[in-house]
């Protein structure tokens, strides 16, 4: 089975290619084409995933996990019925549910373009735990472009993909050339998405209920709070079609009708839209540095981009009318196209010549975040200063490789610690606090070196954004290779432990 999987923060979608060469969403066991990315631990050996898990959260929120994608790449342990789980294992349960009982699944799994090495590696581990062979980790905007065929081939400009999902936001500039689709620049925020609007709508509903019924404290009723959370998302979706919506709330034997207007929600989320626009301006500045002077098309991806205020704000900002086409499925469709092209090169025949030609051509992406090496600052008089020297830079074309010579500063040094850091903030910075460590190792067994001896460090980022590092001392030829251990991601022992725990769980929807 060859699939494209959009592992989303709030919803997950799987897609394949039908007999006519068209991408299609594959329904889950309940017949739904979108599966809520929610996991409920019903018992020690029983797990619910999807709509049933979301329904169960209303009565047992303590055993329910939502928005786990926002924790990918972090050390975040969860315990249910005495068993340890991580973001990787929770995500693996979601993936197991959406692929069903199928064996031999090969898939392209999508990730936000702005995901760093930790998040990408964690996603890869999750798919492996679910028994899926990952053909490629593909950036979500690139997947959407493969489906939408939105790259503009003339010299008028390129395409901006504005991807506002349930929990993450990406903005990407792409252009199409003779070598295929090329990502020019990426930027984003892994903690910004439709769930933030949901939270504000939920707060508005609760505050309105409290004003209408001052004798009842809704914050003491966990079931009611869970119901309001579900209602908030529903209200957000409905306000994309209608201008107002009346919500009936009942708690503690009291009732209240709360009217929510689209204008109210737009005012509540104005600062969130502004955050997306600032990131969009930043990615366009990066794209201009690489020769893209204007954007000829704007494509909206992700369910939250349905909100009318999004298209209105982008049109005012860019002067281009955004296009909204199948925002819930575009990423999964593009992933399915890519999966079949990788699994059966030269055999895939998609409907529509243009889509087929794009699938047959390589897709070139860029480095989502800068990588560098932590070094002692020899110019710091205190001798305690440290800084991160970035050698592979954000928005460089992938695959990317850089070899840099660093010098020792202590006589008789016979080992060198190599710590690789990844940009953590919105913009690259040499301050260690503005970066996060992703690889750590020690080049040992060196002859005693005089101060000023050279050590060559090579950083390589693969086409799908995974990092490997080699350190070499030229005089002795001693070499250190780092590629498996990534901070914040489960190691081999933990992976085996999680696999054993998952094997004993029954997953249903």
N, C-alpha and C positions, 0 to 999 in steps of 0.2 A: 504494500500500500504506500503510495507516494502522496504526501500531503503538504499543504501550506498551513502553518499554524500561527495565528495572531494571538499570542499569550498576553491578554490585556489586563490592566489593573482592575477594571470592573467587569469586563466581559471577555470571554475567549471564543474565538471563531476558528473552525477548521474548514479547509476548502480543498477541492480536487479539480480535475479536468474531466468534463463529461465526454461522451462519444462524439460530439460535434466540435470538440476542441475548445469549449468555453469553460471558464472557471465557474464553479458552483459551490455554494456553501453546503456543508454536510450536516444534516440534523443530528442532534444528540438522541439519546434513548427516549426522551420525552417529545421528540419531534421539533425541538427548538433549534433555530439556526444560530442563536447566540446563547452562550452558557455563562451565567453569572460566575465570576471568579471568586466564589465563596465556598469555604470548607467548614463543615460542622462535624465535630467528633461526637457521634451519637453514643458510642460505647468503646471499650478498649479495642475491639476488633471490627468496628463498623463506622464507616465515614460516609457522610452525605456531601455531594458536590453540586453546585448550581442552584436552581430555583428552590429545591427542597431544603438545601442548606440555608438559603436566605430566609425562607419561611421559619425554619427552626430557630434562627437567631433571635426571633421575637420573644421566644419563651426561654431560651438558654443562650444568651449572648456570650457568657464566659467560655463556652466551648466552641465558639464560632470565630473564624478568621476571615477578615476582609482586607482589601487593599495591600495584600502581601507583596505585590510587585514593587511597592515603594521601599520595601526592606531588602530587596535583592542586593547582594554584595555586602551586607552588613552582618555583624555577629549579633543575632537576634534569636535567642532560644525561646521556644514555647513548650509548655508541658501540658499534655492532655491525658488523663487517666494514667498518670505516672510515666508516660513515654515522652522522650524529648523529640521535638521537631524544630526545623529551621526553615527559613524562606525557601531553600531549595526543595526540601521534602514536601512542604505545603504546595508549592507550585507543581511538583511532580504528581501529586494527587489530582490536581486540576487537569493536567495533561493526560493522566491515565483515564480520567472520566471521559474526556472528549474523544479519545481515540478508541474507547470501548475495549472489547476483547481482542481486537486485531493484533496479530503478531507480525513481526518483520516490518514495522512501520519505519519508513524513511521520510524525513521532513525537513523543510526549510522553516526555521522558527524565527519570528521577527522580534526585534528589540528596538527601543527608541534610539534614534540616531545619536542622541546625547549620552547614552549609556557608556560608562567607562569600562575599563578592563575587569573590575570586580563584578559589576552587574552582568557583563557578558559571560564571564566564566561561570557565575552562579546560574545563569539561564541554561548554559550548556550542561552543567551538572544536574539541573532539574530534569532536563529532557533525558539524560542518561539514566537517572533513577527511575524514570517512567518507562524505560525500555525502548526509547526512540533513538534511532540513528540520525544524528544531526548532519544533514548535507551542507548546511550553511546557516550562520546567524546573519540575517539580512536586516538592514535598517528599515524601519517602518515606512518612511517617506519614499525610499527607493522602491519598496514593494508596491506602494500606492501608485507610483509613476509607471511601473510596469503594467499595471491594470488600466490606469486612466489614459495612457499614451499622451501624456500632457507636455512632454518636452517640446519646445518650440524650435523647429529646425532652421528657421531663417535667422537673419542677423538682428532681428528686432529685439531680441532679449532671451531670457531664460524663464524657468518656471519656479515659483515659490510654492512649496508644499507646507501648509500650515496645519499641523497635526495636533489637535487638542482632544486627547482621549479622556478616559475617566480619571486617571491619576497622574499622567505625565504629559508634558508639552514639548513638541519638537518643531523646529522650523528649519527648513532645508532649501537651498537653492540648487537646482539641477539644470543641466543643459544637455542637449543631444548633439553628438557629432558623428563623424565617420567611424569612431571607435566604440560607439554605443552611448548609453546613458552615463553621464559623468556628474557626480556630486561635487559641487563647487565649494560649498560651505555649510556647516551645521552648527546649531546652537540649541539650547533648550533648558528645561527645568524639570528634573525628575520628581518634583513634589508640587506640581501644579496641574490641575485638571478639573474635569467636571465634578468630582467629589467635593471640591472646595466650594462650588456653587451650591451643591446639595447641602453641605453643612450650614451655609448661611440661610438657605431657605428653611431648613429645619429649625434653626434658632429663631427665625422670624415667626414660624408657626407656634413655637412654644411660648415665645414672649406674647404673642397675640392671644393665645389661650389663657395665659396667666392674667392678662388685663381684663379679659372677658369674664373669667371665673376666678376671682382673687382668693376664694376660700379653698381652692384645690391646688396642691403643689404637684405639678406633672413630673418634676424632676426626681420624685421618689418612686415613680412607677417605671421600672426598667422595660417592661413589655410595651408600655405606651411609647417610651422613648425610641424603641426599635421600630415600632410602627410608623412613627413620625419620620424616621430616617428613610424608610422605604417610600413614604408618601412624598417626601421632598424631591426624590429623584423623579417620581412620576409627575409631579407638578412642573418640574423643570422641562421635562419632555413635552408635556401638553402645551406649555406656554410657547413652544416653538411653532405651534399651529394656531393657537387662539391668543387673544389679547389679555384675557383674565380667566381666573379659575377659582371657584368657591370650594374650600376644603372643609369637610365636616370632621370635627375632632370630638372624641368622647373619652373622658378620663375621670375616675373617682365618682361615677354616677352623674357627672355633669357634662353638658354638651356645649359646643361653640362652633359657629360657622365663620371661617376666616377667608376673606377674599384676597387673593394674591394677584396682582397685576403684573404684566410683563415689564412695564416701566419700573416697578418696584424692584424686581429681580435684577434688571439691568443696572439700577442705581447701586444695589448691594454688591454687585460684582464688577463695578467700574474699575476699581483698582486692580482686580485680577486681569481684566482685559488690557489695562495699561501695562501690566507686567509682560504680557505676551507681545505687546507692540514694541516694548523696549528691546526684548530679545530679538524680535523681527528686524528692528533697525540695526542691531548689532550684527546679525548674520548678513544683512545686505551690505554693511560696511566691509565685512570680510570678503564678500563676493566681489565687490568693486576692486579690492586689492588684487583679485585674480582675474580682472578683465571683464567682469559682468557689469555693464553700466546701467542696465535697466531690466526689469522683470516684465515679460510679456503676458504671463498668465499666472493666476493665483488659484490654487486648488485647496479646498477644505477637506480635511481627513479627520476621522475620529467623531464619535457620537456627539460630544459636547460642542463641536463646531456647527451643529444645527441651530444653535441659538441665534436668532436673527441679528442680535446686536454685534455678533462677531463679524459677519459679512459687512455690516454697516460700518464698523470701525475700520476694517481693512480697506474698504473702498475709499473712505475719507483719508486714510493714511497714504495709500499707494496710487489712487486714481485708476485702479483696475477692478473690474467686477469679478469677485471671486466665484468659482464654480464649485457646486456641492453635488456630488454624484456618489451615491451608495457609500456614505462615510463609514458605516458599520462594517462593511465587507471588503472595501478596496484593498486593505493591507493583506488580508488573508488570500484574496484572489491573486494579488501580485506574488505572494509567497508560493502559491500553488503553481503559477506559471514558471517561476524560478526553479522550484523543486523538480518539475518534470523536465525542464531543460537540462538540469544537472544530472538527473538520473538516467535520462535517455538522450544524450546530445545528438542532434541531427535527426531525431525521430519525431519530435513534437511538432504537430501541425495545428496551430491555433486558428480559430475562426477570425478572419480579418487579417489581411496581409500585413498591416502596420504593426499589429500586436505581435505577430509571429516574428517579424524582423527584429523587434526590440528584444524579444526573449532569446533570440539566437545570438545576440551581441552581448559582450561582457558588460557588466555594470561596475563602474569604478566609483569607489567611495573615498572618504577622507578620514583623517585622524580626528576623532571627536574631542579629545582633550590632550593637552601637551604632556609629554613624559620627560623626566630628567633624573639626574643622579644627585644624591645628597652629598655635599662636599664641605670640608672645613674651610672657612673664610680666612685665607692667609693674610688678608689685609686688616682683619679685626685685631686691634691692639690687645684686647682682653684674651685672645686665644680661644674664646668660647663660641664665636659666631659660626653659624652654619647657614648654607643657602642651597637651593635646588637649582641646578643648571639644566635647563630644558634643552634637549638635543633633537627630539622629535616634536614638531610643533603642531598645534591645533590647525586643522583644515589643510594639512599637507596631503597630497594624493596617496592613497593606499595601493599596494603595500609600500611601507616606508621603512627605511633603514638609515641609521646614522652611527658612525664610529667616531668617538671623541677621545682625545688623549688627556688624562688627568695626571697630576704629579703628586708623589708622596711628599710629606712635609716633616717627617721624623726620620732621623738616621737609624739604621739597623732594623728597619721595618721588615718583618718576614711574613706578614699577612695583611690583607686589605679587605675591609668590609664593604660590600657593594649593596647600597640601598637605593632602589628605584622608586620614584614618586610620580604620582599622576596629579595633574591639575584638579583641584577640588572646587575652586571658586568659579565665578562667572568668566573671569579673564585670567590668563596666565600670570603667575607671580613667583618670584624667587624665594619668598618667605615660606619656610617649612610648614608653618601653621595654615597656609593657604593651599597646601597640597596634602595628599594622603599616600602613605606607603603602600605599594602593591607587590613588590618583590624584595627579598632580603637574602643575602648569601655572603659567604666569605671565601675569598681567593687566598688559599693557604699553601704551605710548602714552598714558599719563595726563599731564595737566598737572601741573606741580610742586605737590604737595599739602602743606598745612601739617599738622603733627602733630595727630592727633585727627580727621582726615578719615575719613568712613565708607566702608566697602566692604561691599556686601551679598553674602552667599554663600548660595546655595540648593542644598540637597542633596535629591535625589529618588530614592526607591527604588521600582522598578516592582513590579507584582503578582507577578512571578516572581523578585524579589530582585536585579535588576540596577540599578546605580547610575549616575546622571548628576549633574553638578555645573555650576552657573553662578555666575560671580562678576561683579558689576556695580558700577561706581563711579557713583553717582547724578548727580553734578555734570556729568560729561562724557558719561555714557551709555556709556562703554566697557564691553564685555562679553567674558567668556571662558567658553567652553563646553568641558567635559571629559566625555567618555563612552567613548572608544574605547581609550585606553591604560590598562592596568591592570598594576601591578607584579607580576612573577612569572608573567605569562601571555604567550604568544608574541604579538609584534606583527605588523603586516601583512607585512613582509619575511620574517620567520621563518616565518609561516604559508605563504607561497608556496613557500619552500624545502622545508618539510616535505611540502607537497602533492605537489611534484615527486618527492621521495624515495618517498613512499607509492605513487605511481602506478606506479613500477617494481617493486613487490613483488607476488609471487603469494602469496595467503593461502589456506591450506587447513586442514582440521581432521582 
